[in-house]
Amino acid sequence: MTLTHKEIFERYLYAGAISRDPDAIAAMYTEDGVFEAPLVPDGHPLPRRLEGRAAIREGIGAYHRDPAYQGTVDFEQSGYVLHDTVDPDVFIAEIDTVLESTTGQRMTMSLVWIFRVRDGQIVRLRDYFTVLSSVESGKVP
C-alpha cells in the first residue's frame, strides 16, 4: 500500500505534535533515515542532525521530554499547506502552528518541512523553524 503525501504528513504530525511518541516517529523513517533541523542554535535540545532510527528515536524523544517545550498546540487555529514537487518522492509542508501557554497566551510559529520519501517511509526530513525565545523559555507570549 502506497501512502499519499497527505497521509505521510498527517501520520508524522500525529506521531510528533499530537502523541509525542518517539517510537512512532522513528518507525516512519527508513532504517538509515535522516532528520535535520538546520536552523536550531548550538546547545538546543533538538540536535541539528539525527541519522538512523535509533538516533531519531532518542533525539526527538529527549526533545519532547524537555520541560521547556510543554506548551500545547491549538489544532483548530493551526493550519498547513502541502506542495508537491517535480520529484514524486519530495513534498513540502508549510505549517502555521498556534501555540498556547499554560496561562492562555498564544503565538503563531511558522515552519517548513521538506520530506523525501520512499515506499511510504521518510528518507530525509528537513525541519526549518526558528527557535523563539518565548517558546524556549516555556513562556508563550
C-alpha positions in Angstrom: 0.0 0.0 0.0 1.4 3.4 -1.1 0.7 6.3 1.2 -0.1 9.7 -0.2 1.9 12.7 0.8 -1.0 13.9 2.9 -1.2 10.6 4.7 2.5 10.6 5.5 2.4 14.2 6.7 -0.7 13.6 8.9 0.8 10.5 10.4 4.0 12.3 11.2 2.1 15.2 12.7 0.1 12.8 14.8 3.2 10.8 16.0 5.0 14.0 16.9 3.0 17.1 17.8 -0.1 15.2 19.0 1.1 12.0 20.7 4.7 12.9 21.1 5.7 9.3 20.5 9.4 8.9 19.6 8.9 5.2 18.7 6.1 6.1 16.2 8.2 8.9 14.8 11.2 6.7 14.3 9.1 3.9 12.7 8.1 6.3 10.0 11.7 6.6 8.8 13.8 4.2 6.7 16.4 2.4 8.7 19.0 4.9 7.5 16.6 7.9 7.6 17.8 11.4 8.4 16.2 14.2 10.4 17.7 17.6 10.0 16.8 20.9 11.8 19.4 23.3 10.2 18.2 26.5 12.0 18.4 25.3 15.6 21.2 27.1 17.6 24.1 25.4 19.4 23.0 23.9 22.7 19.4 23.5 21.6 17.8 20.2 23.0 16.9 19.1 19.4 20.1 18.2 17.5 20.6 19.7 14.1 21.0 16.2 12.6 19.9 12.8 13.6 20.8 9.8 11.4 19.2 6.4 11.7 16.0 5.3 13.5 17.7 4.8 16.9 19.2 8.3 16.8 15.9 9.8 15.7 14.0 8.0 18.4 16.5 9.1 21.1 17.0 12.7 19.9 13.4 13.6 19.2 12.3 11.7 22.4 14.7 13.8 24.5 13.4 17.0 22.9 9.8 16.0 23.7 10.7 15.2 27.3 12.3 18.7 27.8 10.0 20.6 30.2 10.7 23.9 28.4 8.7 22.6 25.4 5.5 21.6 27.1 3.1 24.2 25.5 0.0 23.0 23.7 -0.8 23.2 20.1 -4.2 24.7 19.2 -5.1 22.4 16.2 -8.3 24.3 15.5 -6.4 27.5 14.8 -3.2 25.9 13.2 -3.0 25.1 9.6 -0.9 23.7 6.8 -0.5 23.6 3.0 1.2 20.7 1.2 3.2 21.3 -2.0 4.1 18.5 -4.5 7.4 18.9 -6.4 8.5 17.7 -9.8 10.2 14.8 -7.9 7.3 12.5 -6.8 9.4 11.5 -3.7 9.7 15.0 -2.4 7.0 17.2 -1.0 6.9 20.4 1.2 4.7 21.3 4.1 4.2 24.9 5.1 2.8 25.0 8.7 1.5 27.7 10.9 1.2 26.4 14.4 -0.7 28.3 17.1 0.8 27.6 20.5 -0.8 28.2 23.8 1.0 28.6 27.1 -0.4 27.4 30.4 -1.5 31.0 31.1 -3.6 31.0 27.9 -1.2 33.3 25.9 -1.0 32.5 22.2 1.5 32.9 19.4 1.9 31.5 15.9 5.1 29.7 14.9 5.6 29.2 11.2 7.8 26.4 9.9 8.6 24.4 6.7 9.1 20.6 6.5 10.7 19.2 3.4 10.1 15.4 3.0 11.9 12.9 0.9 10.1 9.6 1.0 10.4 6.1 -0.4 7.8 3.4 -0.3 5.8 5.4 2.3 8.7 6.0 4.7 10.7 9.1 5.3 14.2 9.0 3.9 15.0 12.6 4.9 13.1 15.3 6.7 14.4 18.9 6.9 12.6 20.8 9.6 13.0 24.6 9.2 11.9 26.6 12.2 13.3 29.4 14.3 13.5 28.9 18.0 11.5 31.7 19.6 12.9 32.8 23.0 9.4 32.9 24.5 8.8 29.3 23.4 12.2 28.2 24.5 11.7 29.6 28.0 8.2 28.0 28.2 6.5 31.4 28.1 4.4 31.8 25.0 3.5 35.5 24.6 
